[in-house]
Amino acid sequence: MKMFDPALDRSLVRALENHSKHAWPAPEVVQVNGWEVRFAPGSRSRRVNCVTPIAPVGGKIEDTFGLARKLCAERDLPCTLRVTPLGGQELADWLAAHNKSASVDATAVQVAPLGGLPPAESGVILSDQLNDQWLAGLAASGADIAERELIGRLLARVSDPQAFACIIEKDEPVAVGRAVSGQGLAGIFHIATAKHARRQGHGRKIVNALMHWAREQNAMRAYLQVVAANEPAITLYRGFGFREAYRYDYLTL
């Protein structure tokens, strides 16, 4: 598993993990021995429903996981471990001792510089405010009404500047995306295109518009998370200069 490669730039990993947790915030977070136990009931996103390392205290892993299981059980939620490079060698050893291995849906965190972007394209509506049209466009990602309402509440908690990108056809949102800027970074999230509108370049236009916005916010680098097996998306992002910085994975704790 690459996540424990000593050649990884851990300062970059920490910066991206810190930025992303504020850009996509869980409504409840319990701090345990340098780990975060995150809860967002009703969300399918495991990033806001997981046990994730921040700055783990050595020698406390069993205590940490025991308490995390208890907290999840009290809320009647599954206990999911998010395995990132910040878990360090102690987590690697724990996984090996418990015969835990990577799942089939590892996520790649990719980073791109914000210089030399392709020219901006027309047809993308950008707003600095969350709106009903953008939330409606999230139906393309499979989010039902209840989840879209929850996403709206979570995004209202974000304090850094945000951009909400949308492409409209026949008065209906067919593609959306979001970016959050701060600390010289811009995270790109929630890229979704309606099934009937795919393979028409909408995803490329959304990403391009958000990267141009990020550069205007004086961000130096953009990042995003993509399922490592999603070759079409990775190919799209590669065209913007995105390259893998590290991976994370999820396991049942």
PyMOL commands that set and color helices and strands:
alter all, ss='L'
color gray80, all
select helices_A, chain A and resi 2-4+10-23+46-48+61-74+85-97+132-141+145-155+195-197+202-216+231-238
alter helices_A, ss='H'
color red, helices_A
select strands_A, chain A and resi 28-32+35-39+51-53+80-83+107-113+125-127+162-169+172-182+185-193+221-227+243-252
alter strands_A, ss='S'
color yellow, strands_A
deselect
rebuild
show_as cartoon
